[in-house]
Amino acid sequence: MAVNKKLLHKQETDETAQESFGDTDGPTIIYSEEELNAMREVRAKLLEEHGIEPSRVGSTFLAVATINCKLRVDETTSKSK
C-alpha cells in the first residue's frame, strides 16, 4: 500500500493568505486564515499545556478535529488530549 506524502502549500491571494494540505497527485484543500489560526492555537495548547509530543499531532488530524469542533480551540483541545 503506497502512502502519499502530505505537502503544505502556501498560496498568496489578493485579499488573504491561505495554506492548504493536499496530496501531490490529488486535489488541494484550501483553509481560511481563521481555520489556520484555530489549528495553530490547538496545536500550541496540546504541546504546551498538555505535554503532547509534536510527532503525535498530525496536520490532517488537527484540521479535522478543529473544523469538527467549529474552530472552538478549547473544545478541540479538550477532546483531543
PyMOL commands that set and color helices and strands:
alter all, ss='L'
color gray80, all
select helices_A, chain A and resi 33-48+54-56+59-68+73-80
alter helices_A, ss='H'
color red, helices_A
select strands_A, chain A and resi 6-12+17-23+28-31
alter strands_A, ss='S'
color yellow, strands_A
deselect
rebuild
show_as cartoon
